[in-house]
């Protein structure tokens, strides 16, 4: 194992423990023992799987890094890399990796592991907002995310980078509920700039807007931040319009299949090649009605919306949109994995929702990593239907339990003056 990768992992471990200390979660003896046991073990687990190579690394990531290395990092950012459909913010990291002598597989994974920690921190902060700062639940959320199977497998084993866009997406929800709208919109823009799947969260911003969590002026932060993320590549020589429309041009690279090992609606049915296009159009329509239904339901109850309701809505979109849309892949429920953990920690009665979503995700992961199905993907889709139902119940209950407006203070007794 390369000693530089080991050193970097060690500093990431210290960073994780520092975040817990900074949050004041290591003062309690029990929490301190758990943190000093479970967090290092989570890094040991990641260390053990660092050498594992997947076909994604061999066929794509390694090729892109070598192309950047051959062109020199800055020049490489100024030209389109063959077969690369990632947006440029992730390529900035790959460019830095390309100039080192460290085995690039390790650095790709160490980068993802760093964002595993950021993701766990974001989940912890979000739990804090939903539980009025309960320190025990915040610590549990942090450690659960670090140990979540899909998180460990995604970055440390598979070498994927979903933790990056997911970390910014979770932080975006936290900041909106914590009444920091500008930063929230900025985090959402960065999330989308790393991966298109960040758009699954964006529908909730309409509810943030109508509920007063953000204002119209904050919307303009999104394009400004997004453009800022692509400007370094533009200065290096890439076309501005080319990068601005990258996702639109890459829609043709997702494939014609209705389902790519995702626990979505399309794993419940068998479609022939002749019916794929029609089924895909139906899926888009269903997604539209799903989102519209949530909007109508919650806007009608606008005065009852609170942090828990808006969190429930964000989770509904991150789970429901990839469930109904066609052409979804195995890792597209990654943000839903994290948000259902937040749901389980903040409202333990809804823990089955987290188990169901994780089960569905792991079926897809197993299909890719082992090149065979453990169970038919329809079992994962059924589990996600059950999870959606639970999140709908949670969202409805959150409005029923919305805090009432404070009652007026009783009049002061005669002879006393209120201050």
C-alpha positions in Angstrom: 0.0 0.0 0.0 1.4 3.4 -1.0 2.5 5.3 2.2 1.2 8.6 0.8 -2.3 7.1 0.6 -2.0 5.8 4.1 -0.9 9.2 5.4 -3.8 11.0 3.7 -6.3 8.5 5.2 -4.8 9.1 8.6 -5.3 12.9 8.2 -8.9 12.3 7.0 -9.5 10.2 10.1 -8.2 13.1 12.3 -10.4 15.5 10.3 -13.5 13.3 11.1 -12.7 13.2 14.8 -12.0 16.9 14.8 -15.4 17.6 13.3 -17.0 15.6 16.1 -14.9 17.4 18.7 -15.7 20.8 17.2 -19.4 20.0 17.4 -18.9 19.2 21.1 -19.9 15.5 20.7 -16.8 14.1 22.4 -17.4 15.6 25.8 -19.7 12.7 26.9 -17.7 9.6 27.8 -20.0 7.1 26.0 -20.0 9.1 22.8 -16.3 9.6 23.0 -15.6 5.8 23.4 -18.0 5.1 20.5 -16.4 7.7 18.2 -12.9 6.7 19.0 -13.8 3.1 18.2 -16.2 3.2 15.3 -14.7 6.1 13.3 -11.2 4.6 13.2 -12.7 1.2 12.3 -14.6 2.7 9.4 -11.3 4.0 8.1 -9.6 0.6 8.6 -12.4 -1.0 6.5 -11.8 1.6 3.8 -8.0 1.0 3.9 -8.5 -2.7 3.4 -10.5 -2.3 0.1 -8.4 0.5 -1.4 -6.5 -1.9 -3.8 -9.7 -3.3 -5.4 -10.0 -2.3 -9.0 -13.4 -2.3 -10.9 -14.0 -2.1 -14.6 -15.1 1.5 -14.2 -11.6 2.4 -13.0 -9.8 0.2 -15.6 -11.9 1.3 -18.6 -12.6 5.0 -17.8 -11.0 6.7 -14.8 -7.5 5.5 -15.4 -7.9 6.5 -19.1 -9.0 10.0 -18.2 -6.3 10.5 -15.7 -3.7 9.3 -18.2 -5.1 11.7 -20.8 -4.7 14.6 -18.4 -1.2 13.5 -17.6 -0.2 13.2 -21.2 -1.6 16.7 -22.1 -0.3 18.3 -18.9 -2.9 19.2 -16.3 -3.8 22.7 -17.4 -3.8 21.9 -21.1 -5.8 18.8 -20.4 -8.6 20.7 -18.8 -8.7 22.9 -22.0 -9.7 20.0 -24.2 -12.5 17.4 -24.3 -11.3 14.1 -23.0 -12.4 11.1 -25.0 -15.5 9.2 -23.6 -15.6 11.4 -20.5 -19.1 12.6 -19.6 -18.3 14.0 -16.2 -18.5 17.7 -15.7 -15.3 19.7 -15.2 -15.3 20.2 -11.4 -14.5 16.5 -10.9 -11.9 16.7 -13.6 -10.1 19.4 -11.6 -9.5 16.8 -8.9 -8.4 14.2 -11.5 -6.0 16.8 -13.0 -4.4 17.3 -9.6 -4.1 13.5 -9.2 -2.5 13.2 -12.6 0.5 15.3 -11.6 1.5 13.1 -8.6 3.5 9.9 -8.6 1.0 8.2 -6.2 -1.0 5.3 -7.7 -4.0 7.2 -9.0 -6.5 4.5 -7.9 -5.6 5.2 -4.3 -5.9 9.0 -4.7 -9.3 8.7 -6.5 -10.6 6.7 -3.6 -9.0 8.9 -0.9 -10.7 11.8 -2.5 -14.1 10.1 -2.2 -13.4 9.0 1.4 -12.7 12.7 2.3 -16.2 13.5 1.0 -17.6 10.5 2.9 -16.6 12.5 6.0 -18.1 15.7 4.6 -21.3 13.8 3.8 -21.4 12.4 7.3 -20.9 15.9 8.7 -23.8 17.2 6.6 -26.1 14.4 7.7 -25.1 15.2 11.3 -25.9 18.9 10.9 -29.2 18.1 9.3 -30.2 15.7 12.1 -29.3 18.6 14.5 -31.8 20.9 12.8 -34.6 18.2 12.9 -33.9 17.2 16.5 -33.2 20.6 18.1 -29.5 19.7 18.4 -29.8 16.4 20.2 -26.1 15.5 20.6 -26.6 11.7 20.8 -28.6 11.6 17.5 -26.1 13.8 15.8 -23.2 11.5 16.7 -25.2 8.5 15.7 -26.0 10.0 12.3 -22.3 10.8 11.7 -21.2 7.3 12.4 -24.1 5.6 10.6 -23.3 7.4 7.4 -19.6 6.4 7.6 -20.7 2.8 8.1 -23.5 2.8 5.6 -22.8 -0.1 3.2 -23.6 2.0 0.0 -21.3 4.7 1.2 -18.4 2.3 1.9 -18.9 0.5 -1.3 -19.4 3.5 -3.5 -16.1 5.3 -2.8 -13.6 3.1 -1.1 -14.4 0.0 -3.0 -15.9 1.1 -6.3 -13.9 4.3 -6.7 -17.1 6.3 -7.6 -17.6 10.0 -6.5 -21.3 10.1 -5.7 -20.4 11.2 -2.2 -19.2 14.5 -3.6 -22.4 15.7 -5.1 -24.4 14.0 -2.4 -22.4 15.9 0.4 -23.3 19.2 -1.2 -27.0 18.2 -1.7 -27.3 17.2 2.0 -25.6 20.4 3.0 -28.1 22.3 0.8 -31.1 20.9 2.6 -29.5 21.6 6.0 -28.6 25.2 5.2 -32.1 25.9 3.8 -33.7 24.6 7.0 -31.1 26.4 9.1 -32.2 29.7 7.5 -29.1 30.3 5.4 -30.7 30.5 1.9 -27.9 31.9 -0.1 -25.5 29.2 1.0 -28.1 26.6 0.5 -28.6 27.6 -3.2 -24.9 27.7 -3.7 -24.5 24.2 -2.3 -27.2 23.0 -4.6 -25.5 24.5 -7.6 -22.2 22.9 -6.7 -23.9 19.6 -6.3 -25.4 19.8 -9.8 -22.0 21.0 -11.2 -20.4 17.7 -10.0 -23.1 15.4 -11.2 -26.4 15.8 -13.0 -28.1 13.6 -10.4 -28.0 16.6 -8.1 -31.1 17.8 -9.9 -33.3 15.2 -8.1 -33.2 17.6 -5.1 -34.0 20.8 -7.0 -37.8 20.4 -7.1 -37.9 21.0 -3.3 -36.6 24.6 -3.9 -40.0 25.6 -5.1 -41.4 24.7 -1.7 -38.5 26.5 0.0 -39.5 29.5 -2.1 -43.2 29.5 -1.3 -42.6 28.7 2.4 -40.2 31.7 2.7 -37.0 29.6 3.3 -35.5 31.3 0.3 -36.4 34.4 -1.7 -36.5 35.1 -5.4 -33.2 37.0 -5.3 -31.4 33.8 -4.0 -32.4 31.9 -7.1 -29.8 33.9 -9.1 -27.0 32.5 -7.0 -27.5 29.2 -8.7 -26.4 30.1 -12.2 -23.7 32.4 -10.8 -22.1 29.6 -8.8 -22.6 27.0 -11.5 -20.8 29.2 -14.1 -18.0 29.9 -11.6 -17.4 26.1 -11.3 -16.8 25.8 -15.1 -14.7 29.0 -15.6 -11.3 27.4 -14.8 -11.8 25.0 -17.7 -13.0 27.8 -19.9 -9.8 29.8 -19.1 -7.9 26.6 -20.0 -9.4 26.5 -23.4 -12.8 24.7 -23.3 -15.7 26.4 -24.9 -18.1 28.3 -22.5 -21.2 27.2 -24.3 -19.9 23.7 -24.7 -19.6 23.3 -20.9 -22.8 25.2 -20.1 -24.7 22.7 -22.3 -22.7 19.6 -21.3 -25.5 17.8 -19.6 -27.9 18.5 -22.4 -25.5 17.1 -24.9 -24.7 14.0 -22.7 -28.3 12.9 -22.4 -27.7 10.6 -25.4 -25.0 8.7 -23.4 -27.4 7.3 -20.8 -28.5 4.5 -23.0 -31.8 3.3 -24.3 -32.5 0.8 -21.5 -35.3 1.7 -19.2 -33.4 0.4 -16.2 -29.7 -0.1 -15.4 -29.7 -2.2 -12.2 -31.8 0.5 -10.4 -34.6 -0.4 -8.0 -37.0 1.7 -10.0 -40.5 1.3 -11.5 -39.0 -0.3 -14.6 -37.6 -3.3 -12.7 -41.2 -4.3 -11.9 -42.2 -5.0 -15.5 -40.7 -6.6 -18.6 -40.6 -4.3 -21.6 -39.7 -5.3 -25.1 -37.4 -3.1 -27.2 -40.5 -1.9 -29.1 -42.2 -0.6 -26.0 -39.2 1.1 -24.4 -39.7 4.5 -26.0 -43.4 4.6 -25.0 -42.7 3.4 -21.5 -40.0 6.1 -21.1 -42.5 8.8 -22.1 -45.0 7.4 -19.6 -42.3 7.5 -16.9 -41.6 11.2 -17.6 -45.3 11.9 -17.4 -45.6 10.0 -14.1 -42.6 11.9 -12.7 -44.3 15.2 -13.6 -47.5 14.2 -11.9 -45.6 12.9 -8.9 -43.9 16.2 -8.4 -47.0 18.2 -9.2 -49.0 16.2 -6.7 -46.5 16.9 -3.9 -46.6 20.6 -4.8 -50.4 20.8 -4.7 -50.6 18.8 -1.5 -48.1 20.9 0.4 -49.0 24.3 -1.1 -52.6 23.8 0.1 -51.2 23.2 3.5 -48.7 26.0 3.2 -49.3 27.3 6.8 -48.5 23.9 8.2 -45.1 23.5 6.6 -42.2 23.3 9.0 -38.6 21.9 8.8 -39.7 18.3 9.1 -42.3 18.7 6.3 -39.8 20.3 4.0 -37.2 17.7 4.8 -39.8 15.0 4.0 -40.5 16.7 0.7 -36.8 16.8 -0.2 -36.6 13.1 0.6 -39.7 12.4 -1.5 -38.2 14.1 -4.5 -34.8 12.4 -4.1 -36.5 9.0 -3.8 -39.5 9.4 -6.1 -37.9 11.2 -9.0 -35.3 8.4 -9.8 -38.0 5.8 -9.0 -40.3 7.0 -11.8 -37.9 8.3 -14.3 -36.6 5.9 -17.0 -32.9 5.2 -17.7 -31.8 5.3 -14.1 -28.6 3.6 -12.9 -27.7 1.6 -9.8 -26.2 4.6 -7.9 -28.9 7.1 -8.5 -30.6 6.6 -5.2 -27.5 7.6 -3.3 -28.9 10.9 -1.8 -32.0 9.0 -0.8 -29.8 6.5 1.0 -28.4 9.3 3.1 -31.6 11.2 3.7 -33.4 8.1 4.9 -30.6 7.5 7.4 -31.3 11.1 8.6 -35.0 10.2 8.8 -34.3 7.1 10.8 -32.1 8.8 13.3 -34.4 11.8 13.8 -37.6 9.7 13.8 -36.6 6.1 14.7 -40.1 4.8 14.0 -39.4 5.3 10.3 -36.2 3.3 10.3 -37.8 0.7 7.9 -37.6 3.4 5.2 -33.8 3.5 5.5 -33.6 -0.3 5.5 -35.7 -0.5 2.4 -33.8 2.1 0.4 -30.4 0.7 1.4 -31.7 -2.8 0.4 -32.7 -1.6 -3.0 -29.4 0.2 -3.5 -27.3 -2.8 -2.5 -29.1 -5.0 -4.9 -27.9 -2.7 -7.7 -24.4 -2.5 -6.3 -24.2 -6.3 -6.0 -25.3 -6.6 -9.7 -22.4 -4.5 -10.9 -19.7 -5.5 -8.5 -20.4 -9.3 -8.7 -21.7 -9.2 -12.3 -24.8 -11.3 -11.2 -28.0 -10.6 -9.4 -28.4 -11.6 -5.8 -32.2 -11.1 -6.1 -34.3 -9.8 -8.9 -34.3 -6.0 -9.0 -38.0 -5.9 -8.6 -37.6 -6.7 -4.9 -35.7 -3.5 -4.5 -38.4 -1.6 -6.4 -41.0 -3.0 -4.0 -38.9 -2.0 -1.1 -38.7 1.5 -2.5 -42.5 1.7 -2.9 -42.8 0.8 0.8 -40.2 3.5 1.6 -42.1 6.1 -0.4 -45.2 5.3 1.5 -43.4 5.7 4.8 -42.0 9.0 3.8 -45.4 10.2 2.7 -46.8 9.2 6.1 -43.9 11.1 7.8 -44.5 14.2 5.8 -48.2 14.1 6.6 -47.6 13.6 10.3 -45.1 16.4 10.4 -47.8 18.8 9.3 -50.3 17.4 11.8 -47.7 18.0 14.5 -46.7 21.5 13.3 -46.2 23.9 16.2 -49.1 26.2 16.7 -48.8 29.9 16.9 -48.1 31.1 20.4 -51.2 32.1 22.3 -51.3 35.7 23.5 -50.0 36.4 27.0 -52.7 36.7 29.7 -53.4 40.3 30.9 -51.3 41.5 33.8 -53.1 41.6 37.2 -54.5 44.9 38.3 -52.0 47.2 39.8 -49.0 45.6 37.8 -47.4 46.9 34.7 -46.1 44.5 32.1 -42.6 45.3 30.8 
